[in-house]
Structures are given as structure tokens and as C-alpha cells.
Amino acid sequence: MMDAIGVADTLRKAVVLHRAGDLVEAARLYKVILSTDAKHIDALTLLGTVCMQRGEWEDSLCFVDRSLALNPSQPGVLVNRGNALACLKRFDEALQSYDRAIALRPGYAEAHAHRAGVLRELRRPNEALASCERAIALRPDHAAAFNQRALVLRDLGLPEEAVQSCDRAIALKPEFGHAYHNRSKSLLDLGRRAEALRSLERAFRLNPELEYLQGSLLHFAMLTCDWSELRMRTERVLEGIERGARAALPFELLATSATPAQQQRCAIIFSQSEYPPVDTLRAPGYAHDRIRLGYFSADFHDHAVAILSVELFELHDRARFEVFGFSHGRSPDDAMRRRLRRGFDRFIEVADKSDRAIAAIARDLEIDIAIDLGGHTGQSCLGVLAHNPAPVSVHFLGYPGTLGASFVDYLIADPIVVPSEQRQFYTERIAYLPDTCQVNDRQRVIADRTFTRAELGLPAGGFVYCCFNGSYKIEPTVFDVWMRLLRRVEGSVLWLVADNDAVPANLRREAVVRGVSGDRVVFAPRIPLADHMARHRAADLFLDTFYFNAHTTASAALWAGLPVLTCRGETYASRIGASVLTAIGLPELVAGSSAEYEALAFDLATQPKKLGTIRRKLEEHRLTYPLFDSPRFARNIENVYTQILTRARDGLPPQDIHVARPES
């Protein structure tokens, strides 16, 4: 046992080591002090800080609470407690801790800034903005408060103001990597993608270990088709994933060469970090005459998810199901949203609710099955599922891959996108649909308008290859194939979507490098959806991308009568094209390798009769095969819902299920 002098000396040594960054030895010495004096308030507080710095949130909270039990009037310790609770996603409790700190010290700028962060997580952006403004008023040089303010402004749909707030944070703290990272996101919202990439590169130079930064760099480069450092960026991200780092968001890997195992590992790392299961106790089972389905999405507007799924909600058998839509995002009130409102039995706006509050609403409504339509995209609803809003949870449609989340029971798939040899790379149980897991809307409108080639910027003659996939899905291996095809097929052109201002110049430059004149790569501007559907008629063949296939865009092309050629890969995202084409009875358009894909694309461009046969077959199959048979899809997925809920009601754990193909 040490005497008072020994304790004081040990504390001084520990603090010196702590400040020098030797957290292991500092923690050991703090514990030595506590072994002598378990109520040493400084040792408790500082050990809590060390645990916080090491990411040991639960331990940090334990030591901080012991310190506060000895002296509750410690504003700084209360802020540390709030920070630990926020890291544990216990935002309501964190808010209470910050409020206690502010009650003790009203002018505590850091407490106001941290308070803004948890208010933002609780989806109370106006209150969060007020807290940021209060922190800045108290400390006009508070760079972190300006950075937090930028995040809130972006949430409020004010990206220009968010960029200005980031700029102010950077002016105050020029080496502020987080601010550059956040600035890039608002620049992306504004369509200023080249600037966004430069901001990310600056963030990387300042702080290369910033969470998810490397994946953002890779994804932004792919958005602009800037391939100058693509291989290096990809390797760096995948190396980080392999060592367990938070190197990328799961979505950012889908269009890369990442293996199924790497995609799964990335999803697990992300889910465990961002969506730890909060409520381990499942919602109780209910005894309804009709099964209550809760669809959760931030994309209930003119968005790919809604475009594909809207008719499903309308077609559910109301004798057996009640259908609830939980709108998680701040969406425009467009025609699609109005149709969705009519399609659900109840449409519930929850954009201003916390995850816990949304889960509580679902429980109050006695939802039987919670169906997430977003996964690791945009404004994810996974935080809601982490609170177990229903006895069974399902992921469907929005994200083509495993979520890596322990609280998600099932993934809707089919035997093509998740074959048996890839099953091990999915943490959920798989609910296999018999035809395809891609739902479609037979009411998608195609404008009567007939575009001339001249109107579309296409040459009067020559074969038109097209790909209307997002620019980030286009990468060098598939572009190499496309350019070889243009060289071989005289007079042919490649027709793409102009996703952003940087893409045309970058891809035309890449074409020239591959021996093709840049003017043979033609770009289509964004136009209303019905007109976009109509302009498909000007193309001859849709060429799919490799790692991340066409999803909504494949269905659009096929619905418009345009054949799609795909190449089957190893991941869910790279096999959906094969699933869709098989479901419409065109398996001959599914290549097993890039070489086969290239050969088929050449044959179809140079053998008009062969392409004509496929076009006629597509027209015959369009309304007779499963892909666009929306009632058939509804019955299949209802079969899934019935089976998985029956298992839950019988007290059985989730397991893979296979829905039988309905009889003709």
C-alpha cells in the first residue's frame, strides 16, 4: 500500500505518460492508485478518459460513473460520460448527461457542441442547430462546433451553408481533417464532385487513418471515373478491411473487385461499430388474424427502391396482410410518394423520430415483420432494426449484399444471387424466392414520344451500345471490353448517362488512351423518367457493368424492350443481372466470363438476325414470364413472410427457407 506521497508521485508519472500517449502504462498506474485508494477521484476520472481514448466505452462509463458518485458536480466528467454514452449509441442518456453539465456550467461551449451531436443522432436537427449556435456564441473560435454545425445544416438540406460552415472550421483549424471530410459530402450534394474529391484528398493528407475516409476517396474517384490511382486506392481499402479497420462503408465496396468474404467482413465491421444491437429482447409475438408488415425506408419518393416496389405494396393480399409504410427520410412530396401513400394501409412519417422512438411506434402497432428496404445505403433504417421493432426482421431490395448485422434475421434472395457455394458469406438466414428477388412495377410509364437519333446526340447510323448505370459502376475492366468492341464494330458508339460534369471528360480521355475517338462515347442528360424510358428505343443493346450490375436500370431496359447483356460474377451485386435475365427467359444473355461477354456483344452487333430473334423473344416474354409478373412476385414473398412468421410463433429460430415455384 502506498502512502499519500507515493500516490501523488504515481499520479504525476501517470499523467506525464498519459499526455505522451502511452495509454497502456498510464492506465496501469491509475489502477495501481485505485488499488490503494478506490475512491481516488482523479485516478477514476483519468482512467475513464484513457478507456475512452482506447475505444473501451463500457469501461470508460464505469470509471466515470464511479467518479461522479463521489462528486456529481463535475461538468467535464459529465461531458465525458455523455461522450461514452454517445459512442454506445445511448443517445437519450447522453443528452441527459450533457444537460447536467450545462446546468452546472451554462457557458460550457464543449458541452453545447457535444449536445448538438446527440440531438442530430436523435433526429432533432433544429434543436441541434441551436446548440451549435450557442457553442459558437460562447466560443467563436470553436472549430469543432462549426464542423458539427455543418453536419446539421446538411441534414436540414442546406449543403451550400454546410460547406461555408466547414470552411469556417478549416479557417480556424487548418489541419482539421474531419472538416475536410464533411465538406466533401456537402460538395457532393451540390454536384461539385471534382471539388469533393480534392477535399477528400486533403483530409487524407491530414489524417489518413480517419474512419471510412479511404472508402470515400475510392468511391468519389469512381463517381467521377477518375481512375488515375484506382488500383492503389482499392488495394488500400481492401488491406484495411482485412485488418479489421473501418476503412470503407459497405456500399463503397460493391462496385470494386472485393470478394464476397471481403464484402461480408466490411459489413460486419460497419454494423458492429455503427449499429450495435441495443434491445436484445425481441418484440413479443402477436396473434393477429392478418399479418402486419412494416416496410421501413428513407426512399419513399421518386427513387429506385420505390420505383421497383410500389406495386408490391398495392398488390398485397389484404385478406391476409396489413401493410404499413414507415417513411424514415425527408422526402419530396412527388407523384411517386402520393402513390405510395395510397398503396399502404397506413403511411407513417417518422423522419423526425429517433431510432428507439420509431421502434416503439412499431411495437405499439404490433408489427409482426419489420422489412428494411435500405440496408447500407443513404439514410439507413438499420438503427431501428437494432431496437428490435418486431418479432422478425428482414432485409429486402435496397442493398445487394449481407448487412453483417446480428439482429437482422433474413435476407430476401434467390438461388442465382446467393448460390450454395457463396452461402457462407451472408450473416442472415436466406429466404430464397423461386424466380428472382427483384420486384418490378408493371405500371411503369413509357412516354409515347419517339426520339430521333439526332435529338439524342447519336449518329444517324451505326450500332448503339448503351449503359445507363451509375458512373461509379463503370471501371477499367469493363471499359476495356467496351472500347475493344467499339474498335471492332465499325461505326458503333457507346451511350452513357452524364452523371456529373467530370465524367464525360474523364471517360473520353480513357477512350482515347484505348485507341477510340472520344466522340464515340455519347452522354445522355437527365430527363423525366417516362421520356428516359422511351429513349431506350434508340439503343440496340444494353451492356451491363461487371462488379455492380444494373438493377433498376436492367428492369427499365427490359420493360422498354431493350435486350441486356450481363456477366455473372461472384457477389450478390454482380449476379442480379443473371437473376433478372433468367426470370424473363433470356439466359443466353448471361455470360460466364468477360471473354464470353465480349464475344456475345460482338456477335449481337454484327449478326442482326441473332439480335432480332432476341428482341422478339423479349417482347413475347415481357408479359408472360416471372420478371414482370407482379402478382406472382407478391404471392411468392407473402409465402416467405408466412413461413418465417410461423417459425417465430412456434418458438423456432430463423433458418434458410426455399419458396417453391408456383404451379402454372
ChimeraX attribute file (.defattr): number of C-alpha atoms within 10 A of each C-alpha:
attribute: neighborCount
match mode: 1-to-1
recipient: residues
	/A:1	10
	/A:2	14
	/A:3	10
	/A:4	11
	/A:5	9
	/A:6	12
	/A:7	21
	/A:8	13
	/A:9	12
	/A:10	18
	/A:11	20
	/A:12	13
	/A:13	15
	/A:14	25
	/A:15	19
	/A:16	13
	/A:17	17
	/A:18	20
	/A:19	10
	/A:20	10
	/A:21	13
	/A:22	14
	/A:23	20
	/A:24	14
	/A:25	14
	/A:26	24
	/A:27	22
	/A:28	13
	/A:29	23
	/A:30	25
	/A:31	16
	/A:32	18
	/A:33	24
	/A:34	18
	/A:35	13
	/A:36	14
	/A:37	16
	/A:38	13
	/A:39	15
	/A:40	17
	/A:41	19
	/A:42	14
	/A:43	25
	/A:44	24
	/A:45	23
	/A:46	23
	/A:47	27
	/A:48	30
	/A:49	26
	/A:50	22
	/A:51	22
	/A:52	21
	/A:53	13
	/A:54	12
	/A:55	13
	/A:56	16
	/A:57	20
	/A:58	16
	/A:59	17
	/A:60	26
	/A:61	23
	/A:62	16
	/A:63	21
	/A:64	27
	/A:65	19
	/A:66	18
	/A:67	23
	/A:68	18
	/A:69	12
	/A:70	12
	/A:71	11
	/A:72	15
	/A:73	15
	/A:74	15
	/A:75	22
	/A:76	18
	/A:77	23
	/A:78	26
	/A:79	26
	/A:80	24
	/A:81	29
	/A:82	30
	/A:83	27
	/A:84	27
	/A:85	22
	/A:86	21
	/A:87	19
	/A:88	19
	/A:89	20
	/A:90	16
	/A:91	24
	/A:92	17
	/A:93	15
	/A:94	27
	/A:95	24
	/A:96	14
	/A:97	23
	/A:98	29
	/A:99	20
	/A:100	20
	/A:101	27
	/A:102	21
	/A:103	13
	/A:104	16
	/A:105	15
	/A:106	14
	/A:107	16
	/A:108	20
	/A:109	23
	/A:110	22
	/A:111	28
	/A:112	26
	/A:113	27
	/A:114	26
	/A:115	28
	/A:116	31
	/A:117	28
	/A:118	26
	/A:119	22
	/A:120	22
	/A:121	18
	/A:122	19
	/A:123	19
	/A:124	19
	/A:125	23
	/A:126	16
	/A:127	15
	/A:128	27
	/A:129	24
	/A:130	16
	/A:131	24
	/A:132	29
	/A:133	20
	/A:134	19
	/A:135	27
	/A:136	21
	/A:137	13
	/A:138	16
	/A:139	15
	/A:140	14
	/A:141	16
	/A:142	20
	/A:143	23
	/A:144	23
	/A:145	29
	/A:146	27
	/A:147	28
	/A:148	26
	/A:149	30
	/A:150	30
	/A:151	28
	/A:152	28
	/A:153	22
	/A:154	20
	/A:155	18
	/A:156	14
	/A:157	13
	/A:158	16
	/A:159	22
	/A:160	16
	/A:161	15
	/A:162	27
	/A:163	25
	/A:164	16
	/A:165	23
	/A:166	29
	/A:167	20
	/A:168	19
	/A:169	26
	/A:170	21
	/A:171	13
	/A:172	16
	/A:173	15
	/A:174	14
	/A:175	16
	/A:176	20
	/A:177	24
	/A:178	23
	/A:179	28
	/A:180	26
	/A:181	27
	/A:182	22
	/A:183	29
	/A:184	29
	/A:185	24
	/A:186	27
	/A:187	20
	/A:188	17
	/A:189	15
	/A:190	14
	/A:191	15
	/A:192	16
	/A:193	23
	/A:194	21
	/A:195	14
	/A:196	25
	/A:197	25
	/A:198	17
	/A:199	21
	/A:200	28
	/A:201	21
	/A:202	18
	/A:203	26
	/A:204	19
	/A:205	11
	/A:206	16
	/A:207	16
	/A:208	14
	/A:209	16
	/A:210	15
	/A:211	16
	/A:212	20
	/A:213	24
	/A:214	27
	/A:215	25
	/A:216	22
	/A:217	27
	/A:218	28
	/A:219	26
	/A:220	23
	/A:221	23
	/A:222	22
	/A:223	23
	/A:224	23
	/A:225	24
	/A:226	21
	/A:227	17
	/A:228	10
	/A:229	10
	/A:230	19
	/A:231	14
	/A:232	11
	/A:233	18
	/A:234	20
	/A:235	14
	/A:236	15
	/A:237	26
	/A:238	24
	/A:239	14
	/A:240	19
	/A:241	22
	/A:242	13
	/A:243	10
	/A:244	14
	/A:245	17
	/A:246	22
	/A:247	25
	/A:248	25
	/A:249	23
	/A:250	28
	/A:251	20
	/A:252	24
	/A:253	23
	/A:254	25
	/A:255	20
	/A:256	23
	/A:257	19
	/A:258	21
	/A:259	17
	/A:260	21
	/A:261	15
	/A:262	18
	/A:263	27
	/A:264	22
	/A:265	22
	/A:266	30
	/A:267	27
	/A:268	21
	/A:269	21
	/A:270	24
	/A:271	23
	/A:272	13
	/A:273	13
	/A:274	14
	/A:275	21
	/A:276	18
	/A:277	21
	/A:278	17
	/A:279	14
	/A:280	10
	/A:281	10
	/A:282	13
	/A:283	20
	/A:284	17
	/A:285	17
	/A:286	14
	/A:287	10
	/A:288	13
	/A:289	10
	/A:290	14
	/A:291	22
	/A:292	21
	/A:293	23
	/A:294	27
	/A:295	22
	/A:296	27
	/A:297	27
	/A:298	24
	/A:299	25
	/A:300	30
	/A:301	24
	/A:302	16
	/A:303	14
	/A:304	15
	/A:305	23
	/A:306	24
	/A:307	21
	/A:308	21
	/A:309	19
	/A:310	24
	/A:311	22
	/A:312	22
	/A:313	22
	/A:314	18
	/A:315	16
	/A:316	21
	/A:317	16
	/A:318	12
	/A:319	9
	/A:320	14
	/A:321	18
	/A:322	21
	/A:323	22
	/A:324	23
	/A:325	23
	/A:326	25
	/A:327	22
	/A:328	24
	/A:329	20
	/A:330	18
	/A:331	16
	/A:332	13
	/A:333	11
	/A:334	11
	/A:335	11
	/A:336	17
	/A:337	20
	/A:338	13
	/A:339	16
	/A:340	22
	/A:341	19
	/A:342	13
	/A:343	20
	/A:344	22
	/A:345	16
	/A:346	15
	/A:347	17
	/A:348	16
	/A:349	15
	/A:350	21
	/A:351	19
	/A:352	15
	/A:353	16
	/A:354	21
	/A:355	23
	/A:356	22
	/A:357	16
	/A:358	25
	/A:359	23
	/A:360	18
	/A:361	17
	/A:362	23
	/A:363	17
	/A:364	11
	/A:365	14
	/A:366	22
	/A:367	27
	/A:368	29
	/A:369	22
	/A:370	26
	/A:371	27
	/A:372	26
	/A:373	25
	/A:374	22
	/A:375	22
	/A:376	23
	/A:377	17
	/A:378	13
	/A:379	15
	/A:380	19
	/A:381	24
	/A:382	28
	/A:383	20
	/A:384	24
	/A:385	28
	/A:386	23
	/A:387	24
	/A:388	27
	/A:389	30
	/A:390	28
	/A:391	21
	/A:392	27
	/A:393	22
	/A:394	25
	/A:395	29
	/A:396	22
	/A:397	22
	/A:398	20
	/A:399	20
	/A:400	26
	/A:401	29
	/A:402	27
	/A:403	26
	/A:404	23
	/A:405	22
	/A:406	15
	/A:407	25
	/A:408	24
	/A:409	21
	/A:410	26
	/A:411	25
	/A:412	24
	/A:413	28
	/A:414	22
	/A:415	18
	/A:416	22
	/A:417	27
	/A:418	23
	/A:419	16
	/A:420	9
	/A:421	8
	/A:422	14
	/A:423	15
	/A:424	13
	/A:425	19
	/A:426	23
	/A:427	21
	/A:428	24
	/A:429	20
	/A:430	24
	/A:431	28
	/A:432	26
	/A:433	23
	/A:434	20
	/A:435	25
	/A:436	25
	/A:437	25
	/A:438	24
	/A:439	27
	/A:440	25
	/A:441	21
	/A:442	17
	/A:443	11
	/A:444	16
	/A:445	14
	/A:446	17
	/A:447	14
	/A:448	10
	/A:449	11
	/A:450	12
	/A:451	14
	/A:452	14
	/A:453	15
	/A:454	9
	/A:455	9
	/A:456	15
	/A:457	12
	/A:458	21
	/A:459	17
	/A:460	9
	/A:461	10
	/A:462	14
	/A:463	21
	/A:464	21
	/A:465	22
	/A:466	26
	/A:467	22
	/A:468	23
	/A:469	22
	/A:470	17
	/A:471	20
	/A:472	22
	/A:473	21
	/A:474	24
	/A:475	22
	/A:476	14
	/A:477	12
	/A:478	18
	/A:479	17
	/A:480	13
	/A:481	16
	/A:482	21
	/A:483	23
	/A:484	16
	/A:485	21
	/A:486	23
	/A:487	15
	/A:488	13
	/A:489	17
	/A:490	12
	/A:491	13
	/A:492	19
	/A:493	27
	/A:494	23
	/A:495	23
	/A:496	20
	/A:497	18
	/A:498	17
	/A:499	20
	/A:500	16
	/A:501	13
	/A:502	17
	/A:503	23
	/A:504	21
	/A:505	14
	/A:506	16
	/A:507	21
	/A:508	18
	/A:509	14
	/A:510	21
	/A:511	22
	/A:512	14
	/A:513	12
	/A:514	15
	/A:515	12
	/A:516	18
	/A:517	17
	/A:518	19
	/A:519	12
	/A:520	20
	/A:521	21
	/A:522	21
	/A:523	20
	/A:524	17
	/A:525	12
	/A:526	11
	/A:527	10
	/A:528	8
	/A:529	15
	/A:530	14
	/A:531	17
	/A:532	19
	/A:533	23
	/A:534	20
	/A:535	22
	/A:536	22
	/A:537	17
	/A:538	19
	/A:539	20
	/A:540	21
	/A:541	24
	/A:542	26
	/A:543	26
	/A:544	26
	/A:545	25
	/A:546	27
	/A:547	27
	/A:548	27
	/A:549	28
	/A:550	28
	/A:551	22
	/A:552	17
	/A:553	19
	/A:554	26
	/A:555	23
	/A:556	24
	/A:557	24
	/A:558	23
	/A:559	24
	/A:560	21
	/A:561	20
	/A:562	23
	/A:563	26
	/A:564	26
	/A:565	25
	/A:566	32
	/A:567	25
	/A:568	25
	/A:569	22
	/A:570	17
	/A:571	24
	/A:572	27
	/A:573	23
	/A:574	25
	/A:575	26
	/A:576	29
	/A:577	31
	/A:578	26
	/A:579	24
	/A:580	30
	/A:581	24
	/A:582	20
	/A:583	22
	/A:584	24
	/A:585	18
	/A:586	18
	/A:587	15
	/A:588	13
	/A:589	20
	/A:590	22
	/A:591	20
	/A:592	13
	/A:593	14
	/A:594	17
	/A:595	12
	/A:596	13
	/A:597	23
	/A:598	19
	/A:599	14
	/A:600	18
	/A:601	25
	/A:602	17
	/A:603	14
	/A:604	18
	/A:605	22
	/A:606	15
	/A:607	10
	/A:608	11
	/A:609	11
	/A:610	12
	/A:611	18
	/A:612	14
	/A:613	10
	/A:614	18
	/A:615	18
	/A:616	13
	/A:617	16
	/A:618	23
	/A:619	17
	/A:620	13
	/A:621	17
	/A:622	21
	/A:623	15
	/A:624	13
	/A:625	16
	/A:626	22
	/A:627	29
	/A:628	24
	/A:629	18
	/A:630	20
	/A:631	17
	/A:632	19
	/A:633	25
	/A:634	19
	/A:635	16
	/A:636	21
	/A:637	21
	/A:638	19
	/A:639	15
	/A:640	20
	/A:641	21
	/A:642	14
	/A:643	16
	/A:644	25
	/A:645	20
	/A:646	12
	/A:647	14
	/A:648	16
	/A:649	17
	/A:650	10
	/A:651	10
	/A:652	11
	/A:653	11
	/A:654	17
	/A:655	14
	/A:656	13
	/A:657	16
	/A:658	17
	/A:659	17
	/A:660	12
	/A:661	11
	/A:662	11
	/A:663	4
	/A:664	3
